[in-house]
Each structure stands twice: as C-alpha cells, then as structure tokens.
Amino acid sequence: LILRRMSATKPRLERLRDLTPGTRADFFALLVERTRGITREGRPYYHCRFRDAARTVAFMAWVDDRWFAPCENDWREGTFYKLRAIFGEHERYGPQIDLLAIREVVDADRGDGFDEADFVESTPHAIAVLWAEAIALAKENIDDEPLRDLVLDVLETHADAFQRLPASRDRAYPYRGGLLEHVVAVTRLVLELADRYTTAWPEMQPPLDRGLLVAAALLHDIGRLRELSDDWNTQPTLAGRLFGPGLLARDMVREASRERPLSAETQTLLEHLLLCPHAKEPPVVPEGVLLVHADRLDLEFAQCARLLQRDPAKGPFTERDPGLGRALYKQREKREES
C-alpha cells in the first residue's frame, strides 16, 4: 500500500543508522511502535518509533498533520517501510524525523539492498554458550532439589522463547537473545554480591540463601515471555499491559510448582523475590535487596555501554538516549600507555 508517492526529486538511499542531523534521505525502517495519545488540551496524536538494527527514531503524527489519518488507518507495527525524511536530533527527546513520504516495502526493494537481517540485532555472545551457562548456574548453585528442578523445568519448557526474545522493547538488551544475556549477567552479579556480603557479615541470621537468590535471578524476568509478543514486533501483549512482567513471572512459577511443589516458605519467598525488581515497595528480605540492585545496575550499565558503543554523534556528548533520559559525555583526553 503506497501511502504517499515519493517526489520526483529523489534523495540518495541511506541507512538509518548513518544519518546525521539535517540529512534528507530515503531509508528503510521497521515500525516498532504506534501509540495513540491525547494531550492535556485534548489534542490526539500518535507517537511512532521506526528503527533499524542500530538506531531508533521517533515521529509524532498530530491530529492536524497530514500523516495522522494514514498512521491511524494504514500503518502497522511490525511492518517494514521505505521512508523519505529529514533526520534531526532533539535536545530532550533524542533522534527524530520529519516525515516527507512513506510506503510499505515491496519485493523490488531487495534490488536496492533491503534485507530483513539489517533490522534484527542479536546479542554479540553465542546464545548456545549463554544458555549452557544459565543451566549450569542453576545446577551448581541451587542445593534445594525441588527448587532446582522447578527452575530447570521452567527454563527448559520455555527455552526457545527465552533464547529468542529481548530483555526490553527499546531500552536495555533490546535485541534477539537480550533476555538471556541479561538474566545470566544478573545471576553472575548476585553470586558475586552474595559472596561479598556473606564474607562481610558472617554472623547474620538467617544467612543469605544462595540457592534461592540464584533461582530468583534466573527467573526474575521470565514474565517477559508472556509480556512480549514476537521477534519483529515486541509490543506488550494484553496480559503484559494489564499485569506486567512481575505478576506474570509469579503466575508462571505457580503453574510450574503444581507439577513440582515447593515448601510453603520457599514458594512464598521465591514469589516475593520475583516481584521485587518490578514492585514499588522495597524488598523485605536481603536476597531481594541484592536482586533489585543487581537488576537495575545491569540494565542501566547496559544502556550506557550500548549508547557509547554505537553513538554516531560528533562532539563531546552522545545523542540523547530516551531510555536513559540523558546524553552521556564521551570525550576523554588521550593518554599515552606507559
């Protein structure tokens, strides 16, 4: 469906990731978000996000704009488009586009270099290796046999989706295998923290339950499997919108525990820990404190590292990252190695 014919003056075809502020170009992109909203003054709009594997840009379709009706009636999340736009960098909201023309990608675009693989970013780590490590972390650190069996059962039951989905739609680890990468990173981190604080506070009673902590770290984001819908269009499902990943994780563990029952105390503590990273109320057990901070640290640092690694902006600061809510300073003095 052609929504607007490309004009006779045809700009060069570029990649979204390579555009610089002020550039007018044609490029291919995936529509990953089309969210309807209303301003305080009652003015309807759509907030849209287009991306390739390396950059996401925002576009606002206001009710009095020529793109509002096509956006509302024709545009579909998870669909590839060829766009003509002017790329810009907003001081507060980050990468933006001023849309000039748009149409769905057609087979003939492959002759101009269109390839779905350009829009699917994957973890830089071998997924098989990460998966083997997740299984090993459960087997080697959870001494409680029913708890260990339940964790392994949940992981193996959902192995395909667990290795395929991102950890988030557009913030940290927003790529194929990102969920697995994040979970393994958090589990490693809580183990290091548990060792550190067990040594520092040897007389604490009750002592840290290392196995319970590892179980919760491995399963804390399992609810993402029901919150996110698929590879190309990771918009929240209805259940994801209504309940969020914390409650969905708790429900999945409750379902699994019908077949592999835990002790009442273990069940209760595990459910509490699964809710901790997603809850407004603070944890009431020390394992929850470690899990919450490990989760937040890993997510925020991953966003920082990803931004610094991929940022195309010239100058001392990166582009503003909407997820972080800020730009990062990246200019450092060059120091000679001793």
GIPE-V356054 format. One record per residue. N is the residue number from 1. RES is the residue in three letters. OMEGA is omega as a letter, one per 30 degrees, with the letter a starting at -180 (999 if undefined). Layout:
n=N res=RES omega=OMEGA
n=N res=RES omega=OMEGA
//
This chain:
n=1 res=LEU omega=l
n=2 res=ILE omega=a
n=3 res=LEU omega=a
n=4 res=ARG omega=a
n=5 res=ARG omega=l
n=6 res=MET omega=a
n=7 res=SER omega=a
n=8 res=ALA omega=l
n=9 res=THR omega=a
n=10 res=LYS omega=l
n=11 res=PRO omega=a
n=12 res=ARG omega=l
n=13 res=LEU omega=a
n=14 res=GLU omega=l
n=15 res=ARG omega=l
n=16 res=LEU omega=a
n=17 res=ARG omega=a
n=18 res=ASP omega=a
n=19 res=LEU omega=l
n=20 res=THR omega=a
n=21 res=PRO omega=a
n=22 res=GLY omega=a
n=23 res=THR omega=l
n=24 res=ARG omega=a
n=25 res=ALA omega=l
n=26 res=ASP omega=l
n=27 res=PHE omega=l
n=28 res=PHE omega=l
n=29 res=ALA omega=l
n=30 res=LEU omega=l
n=31 res=LEU omega=a
n=32 res=VAL omega=l
n=33 res=GLU omega=l
n=34 res=ARG omega=a
n=35 res=THR omega=a
n=36 res=ARG omega=l
n=37 res=GLY omega=l
n=38 res=ILE omega=l
n=39 res=THR omega=l
n=40 res=ARG omega=l
n=41 res=GLU omega=l
n=42 res=GLY omega=a
n=43 res=ARG omega=a
n=44 res=PRO omega=l
n=45 res=TYR omega=l
n=46 res=TYR omega=l
n=47 res=HIS omega=a
n=48 res=CYS omega=l
n=49 res=ARG omega=l
n=50 res=PHE omega=a
n=51 res=ARG omega=l
n=52 res=ASP omega=a
n=53 res=ALA omega=a
n=54 res=ALA omega=a
n=55 res=ARG omega=l
n=56 res=THR omega=l
n=57 res=VAL omega=a
n=58 res=ALA omega=l
n=59 res=PHE omega=l
n=60 res=MET omega=l
n=61 res=ALA omega=a
n=62 res=TRP omega=a
n=63 res=VAL omega=l
n=64 res=ASP omega=a
n=65 res=ASP omega=a
n=66 res=ARG omega=a
n=67 res=TRP omega=a
n=68 res=PHE omega=a
n=69 res=ALA omega=l
n=70 res=PRO omega=l
n=71 res=CYS omega=a
n=72 res=GLU omega=a
n=73 res=ASN omega=a
n=74 res=ASP omega=a
n=75 res=TRP omega=a
n=76 res=ARG omega=l
n=77 res=GLU omega=a
n=78 res=GLY omega=a
n=79 res=THR omega=l
n=80 res=PHE omega=a
n=81 res=TYR omega=l
n=82 res=LYS omega=a
n=83 res=LEU omega=l
n=84 res=ARG omega=a
n=85 res=ALA omega=l
n=86 res=ILE omega=a
n=87 res=PHE omega=l
n=88 res=GLY omega=a
n=89 res=GLU omega=a
n=90 res=HIS omega=a
n=91 res=GLU omega=a
n=92 res=ARG omega=a
n=93 res=TYR omega=l
n=94 res=GLY omega=a
n=95 res=PRO omega=a
n=96 res=GLN omega=l
n=97 res=ILE omega=l
n=98 res=ASP omega=a
n=99 res=LEU omega=l
n=100 res=LEU omega=a
n=101 res=ALA omega=a
n=102 res=ILE omega=l
n=103 res=ARG omega=l
n=104 res=GLU omega=l
n=105 res=VAL omega=l
n=106 res=VAL omega=a
n=107 res=ASP omega=a
n=108 res=ALA omega=a
n=109 res=ASP omega=l
n=110 res=ARG omega=l
n=111 res=GLY omega=l
n=112 res=ASP omega=l
n=113 res=GLY omega=l
n=114 res=PHE omega=a
n=115 res=ASP omega=a
n=116 res=GLU omega=a
n=117 res=ALA omega=l
n=118 res=ASP omega=a
n=119 res=PHE omega=a
n=120 res=VAL omega=l
n=121 res=GLU omega=l
n=122 res=SER omega=l
n=123 res=THR omega=l
n=124 res=PRO omega=a
n=125 res=HIS omega=l
n=126 res=ALA omega=a
n=127 res=ILE omega=a
n=128 res=ALA omega=l
n=129 res=VAL omega=l
n=130 res=LEU omega=a
n=131 res=TRP omega=l
n=132 res=ALA omega=l
n=133 res=GLU omega=l
n=134 res=ALA omega=l
n=135 res=ILE omega=l
n=136 res=ALA omega=l
n=137 res=LEU omega=l
n=138 res=ALA omega=a
n=139 res=LYS omega=a
n=140 res=GLU omega=a
n=141 res=ASN omega=l
n=142 res=ILE omega=a
n=143 res=ASP omega=l
n=144 res=ASP omega=a
n=145 res=GLU omega=l
n=146 res=PRO omega=l
n=147 res=LEU omega=l
n=148 res=ARG omega=a
n=149 res=ASP omega=l
n=150 res=LEU omega=a
n=151 res=VAL omega=a
n=152 res=LEU omega=l
n=153 res=ASP omega=l
n=154 res=VAL omega=a
n=155 res=LEU omega=a
n=156 res=GLU omega=l
n=157 res=THR omega=a
n=158 res=HIS omega=a
n=159 res=ALA omega=a
n=160 res=ASP omega=a
n=161 res=ALA omega=a
n=162 res=PHE omega=a
n=163 res=GLN omega=a
n=164 res=ARG omega=a
n=165 res=LEU omega=l
n=166 res=PRO omega=l
n=167 res=ALA omega=l
n=168 res=SER omega=a
n=169 res=ARG omega=a
n=170 res=ASP omega=a
n=171 res=ARG omega=a
n=172 res=ALA omega=l
n=173 res=TYR omega=a
n=174 res=PRO omega=a
n=175 res=TYR omega=a
n=176 res=ARG omega=a
n=177 res=GLY omega=a
n=178 res=GLY omega=l
n=179 res=LEU omega=l
n=180 res=LEU omega=l
n=181 res=GLU omega=a
n=182 res=HIS omega=a
n=183 res=VAL omega=l
n=184 res=VAL omega=l
n=185 res=ALA omega=a
n=186 res=VAL omega=l
n=187 res=THR omega=l
n=188 res=ARG omega=a
n=189 res=LEU omega=a
n=190 res=VAL omega=l
n=191 res=LEU omega=l
n=192 res=GLU omega=l
n=193 res=LEU omega=l
n=194 res=ALA omega=l
n=195 res=ASP omega=a
n=196 res=ARG omega=a
n=197 res=TYR omega=l
n=198 res=THR omega=l
n=199 res=THR omega=a
n=200 res=ALA omega=a
n=201 res=TRP omega=a
n=202 res=PRO omega=a
n=203 res=GLU omega=l
n=204 res=MET omega=l
n=205 res=GLN omega=f
n=206 res=PRO omega=l
n=207 res=PRO omega=l
n=208 res=LEU omega=l
n=209 res=ASP omega=a
n=210 res=ARG omega=a
n=211 res=GLY omega=l
n=212 res=LEU omega=l
n=213 res=LEU omega=l
n=214 res=VAL omega=l
n=215 res=ALA omega=a
n=216 res=ALA omega=l
n=217 res=ALA omega=a
n=218 res=LEU omega=a
n=219 res=LEU omega=a
n=220 res=HIS omega=a
n=221 res=ASP omega=a
n=222 res=ILE omega=l
n=223 res=GLY omega=l
n=224 res=ARG omega=a
n=225 res=LEU omega=l
n=226 res=ARG omega=l
n=227 res=GLU omega=a
n=228 res=LEU omega=a
n=229 res=SER omega=a
n=230 res=ASP omega=a
n=231 res=ASP omega=a
n=232 res=TRP omega=a
n=233 res=ASN omega=a
n=234 res=THR omega=l
n=235 res=GLN omega=l
n=236 res=PRO omega=l
n=237 res=THR omega=l
n=238 res=LEU omega=l
n=239 res=ALA omega=l
n=240 res=GLY omega=l
n=241 res=ARG omega=a
n=242 res=LEU omega=a
n=243 res=PHE omega=a
n=244 res=GLY omega=a
n=245 res=PRO omega=a
n=246 res=GLY omega=l
n=247 res=LEU omega=l
n=248 res=LEU omega=l
n=249 res=ALA omega=l
n=250 res=ARG omega=a
n=251 res=ASP omega=l
n=252 res=MET omega=l
n=253 res=VAL omega=l
n=254 res=ARG omega=l
n=255 res=GLU omega=a
n=256 res=ALA omega=a
n=257 res=SER omega=l
n=258 res=ARG omega=l
n=259 res=GLU omega=a
n=260 res=ARG omega=a
n=261 res=PRO omega=l
n=262 res=LEU omega=l
n=263 res=SER omega=a
n=264 res=ALA omega=a
n=265 res=GLU omega=l
n=266 res=THR omega=l
n=267 res=GLN omega=a
n=268 res=THR omega=a
n=269 res=LEU omega=l
n=270 res=LEU omega=l
n=271 res=GLU omega=l
n=272 res=HIS omega=a
n=273 res=LEU omega=l
n=274 res=LEU omega=a
n=275 res=LEU omega=a
n=276 res=CYS omega=a
n=277 res=PRO omega=a
n=278 res=HIS omega=a
n=279 res=ALA omega=l
n=280 res=LYS omega=a
n=281 res=GLU omega=a
n=282 res=PRO omega=l
n=283 res=PRO omega=l
n=284 res=VAL omega=l
n=285 res=VAL omega=a
n=286 res=PRO omega=l
n=287 res=GLU omega=l
n=288 res=GLY omega=l
n=289 res=VAL omega=l
n=290 res=LEU omega=a
n=291 res=LEU omega=a
n=292 res=VAL omega=a
n=293 res=HIS omega=l
n=294 res=ALA omega=l
n=295 res=ASP omega=a
n=296 res=ARG omega=l
n=297 res=LEU omega=a
n=298 res=ASP omega=a
n=299 res=LEU omega=a
n=300 res=GLU omega=l
n=301 res=PHE omega=l
n=302 res=ALA omega=l
n=303 res=GLN omega=l
n=304 res=CYS omega=a
n=305 res=ALA omega=a
n=306 res=ARG omega=l
n=307 res=LEU omega=a
n=308 res=LEU omega=a
n=309 res=GLN omega=a
n=310 res=ARG omega=a
n=311 res=ASP omega=a
n=312 res=PRO omega=a
n=313 res=ALA omega=l
n=314 res=LYS omega=a
n=315 res=GLY omega=a
n=316 res=PRO omega=a
n=317 res=PHE omega=l
n=318 res=THR omega=l
n=319 res=GLU omega=l
n=320 res=ARG omega=l
n=321 res=ASP omega=a
n=322 res=PRO omega=l
n=323 res=GLY omega=l
n=324 res=LEU omega=a
n=325 res=GLY omega=a
n=326 res=ARG omega=l
n=327 res=ALA omega=l
n=328 res=LEU omega=l
n=329 res=TYR omega=a
n=330 res=LYS omega=a
n=331 res=GLN omega=l
n=332 res=ARG omega=l
n=333 res=GLU omega=l
n=334 res=LYS omega=a
n=335 res=ARG omega=l
n=336 res=GLU omega=l
n=337 res=GLU omega=a
n=338 res=SER omega=999
//
